Amino acid sequence: MAMIPGVGAASTLSGFHKIMEIYDPPMGSEIKPSELGDVNGVYFTLNGKPLCLVPDLMYSNEEHRRGHIESGSVHFMSGDRNQTYLSFPVEKFPRFHVYKFQNDAGQEFLLILSCILGVPDSACKNLWLIGGYGNQYVTFATLASAVNAGLLCDDIVPSIENGELRLLGVTHYGLPHEGHPVYRYGWNRTQYYINWMSLFWNSDAQWFGIRRAN
C-alpha cells in the first residue's frame, strides 16, 4: 500500500451510502440474531461484478450474554462465495459498517470500519478503503494512513464533502486530545470533533491521494 501526495487530477466522489452494519452494544442480556444487523451477510455489486460480504462470527454462550458477538471476521468474497479476496476482523461489542461510493468515472469503492461500542463512547479500531486495481482488489488506505496524515481520533465519522472522502476524528470527551482543542459536534452533547483529513481519487495515478489533517 502506498499513498500519493495531494496533487494531480482529482476526480469527484459521490453516492456515499451504507450497505452493511453489524451492531452489538455492551449491555443487555440474551439477544436474537435479527437484532445484530447483517450477520447473515449482504450481496451487492462493485463495478458491475456480483460480490458479497460474509460474516464468520463467534457468539457467547454465557447466560447473561447468550447470543452476543465475541469475535470474528467478515470475508469479502465473490458473489458465488467460491473465492475470498480480503477479510476484516470484527471486535467484541462491534459496530462494523461498510459504505459504498463512486468517482465521476463510475468506479466504485468500499469504506469498511471496524469499531467497538462502549458506554457511552465508541472507538474505531481500523478502517480499510478498498477497490479494484487491475485484476485484483487492493487496500488503498487504512487507519494507519489516516493517522500518518495527522488525523486525531477516538472514533471516526465518514462522509463525502466537496467531492472527497472526509474522515472526521471525534472523541466523547470535552478535553484537549493530544494537545489539540476539541469542538462540539452536531447535536450530540457527548461528542466532540478534533480534526479531519480527506482522501481523493487521482485519475492520473489511478490511486487515492491524501490531504493532511487540518
Buried (B, 14 or more C-beta within 10 A) or exposed (E): EEBBEBEBEBBBBEEBEEBBBBBBBEEEEEBEEEEBBBBEBBEBEBEEEEBBBBBEBEBBEEEEBEBBBBBBBBBBBEBEEEEEBBEBEBBBBBBBBBBBBBBEEEBBBBBBBBBBBBEEBBBBBBBBBBBBEEEEBBBBBBBEBBBBBBBBBBBBBBEBEEBBBBBBBBBBEEEEBEEEEBEEBEEEEEBBBBBBBBBBBBBEBEBBBBBEBE
